[in-house]
Amino acid sequence: MPYRPFADEIRPTTLDEVVGQRHILGEHGLLRRIIESGNIPNLIFYGPSGTGKTTVANLIAQRTNRPLHRLNATTASISDIKEIIADIGTLLAPEGVLLYLDEIQYFNKKQQQSLLEFLENGKITLIASTTENPYFYVYNAVLSRSSVFEFKALEAADVLPAVERGMRILSERARGGLVWEAGVAEHIAQACGGDVRKAMNALEVLAQAASPSGEGKRHVTLADAQTAAQKSALRYDREGDDHYDIASALMKSLRGSDPDAALHYLARLLEAGDLITAIRRLLCSASEDVGLAYPQAVPIVKACVDSALQLGLPEARLPLAEAAILLATAPKSNSACMAIDAALADVRAGRTGAIPRELQNVHADSAGMEREQGYLYPHNFPHHWVAQQYLPDGLTGARYYAYGENKNEQAARRYWEAIQGTAE
């Protein structure tokens, strides 16, 4: 018999055996009620790998007694769809078919459009799955004809019953039985990163490699479990939602002044080897979130980044951790960010105007010519400042920058109010 992965072999056979997803598959969950009704609409399952999307599709096929055709969009083509369509209305599929299309985001617009005619007449019921946000990757006409259900990443507590069930089955099959060292189940459940398939694969490897003991039984050690599940908890795809979610979480943790969370998300990026994303977020936060409240953050973070690039991983973690902690614990101001965005809004809206004559770069300008141009040289005046128009006529009086409520910017405000005589 051909090899069949253990994870496929012990897939749940009822909705009650599916781990997690209580929000849609619990006693009163909407998806559960739809499945139990037997009237299945077109469905799109969205969520991480190993969270039960394929399993639920199989259970739907069993419930409706309709042929289930499986395609993976990474390798399938329009001709594959046409072959499935050819069966519709024949003895092979008199009532139509269920089409499970995995990774639908890899189908282009034309391929997705080829499904529409058959989705309309009900001959094909589509169950598509994707690890990416379907509202970004699925053609709108397909999306509007489907109901979207999100499968959430599983917690270790959700995975643990599946791991214990897998251990029991493997122990029963093993000649002489298996002895699992204390802590193995908990470690696998935690280290699989919410992916039940990864957990089952790790158990299968451990069972095959179990060491024999003098009692005729074979032992599975915690050390072996730690090796088998090494790094498997890490969900990361540089082109997928996880990449952007982790980068966003790092940036928001820095902005929210939570050094522990910032270090956590930085660690996830570094463990995945994504040095560049970590560096870009840190550099950006220095100006966007700390800004003028602590301007020294920019050169300090830049120095940390330079050191990290010279060191490379794993040593790069040290200066980047320093930068993350500095940014998370520094005072915050987004005044510079708000100011440039306000200025850009005027420019993009066409609110510009001619540059005042006294500010123009005239080729005939030289020492002594400033009077004809009307430019007043600030360094010739007390405190190196003189009242003068700098903005175009149409924008005179425009205010883009507002001083932040921090020590540095308030000190600057008091300084210039005193010199310009604008203090209230």
Secondary structure, DSSP 8 states (H G I E B T S, - for coil): -----HHHHT--SSGGGS-S-HHHHSTT-HHHHHHHHT----EEEES-TTSSHHHHHHHHHHHHT--EEEEETTT--HHHHHHHHHHBTSTTBTT-EEEEEETGGGS-HHHHHTTHHHHHTTSEEEEEEESS-HHHHS-HHHHTTSEEEE-----HHHHHHHHHHHHHHHHHHSTT-EEE-TTHHHHHHHHTTT-HHHHHHHHHHHHHT-EE-TTS-EEE-HHHHHHHTTTTT----TTSHHHHHHHHHHHHHHHTT-HHHHHHHHHHHHHTT-HHHHHHHHHHHIIIIIGGGSTTHHHHHHHHHHHHHHH-TTTTHHHHHHHHHHHHHS----HHHHHHHHHHHHHHTT------GGGS--TT--TT-HHHHT---GGGSGGG------S-GGGTT-------SSHHHHHHHHHHHHHHT---
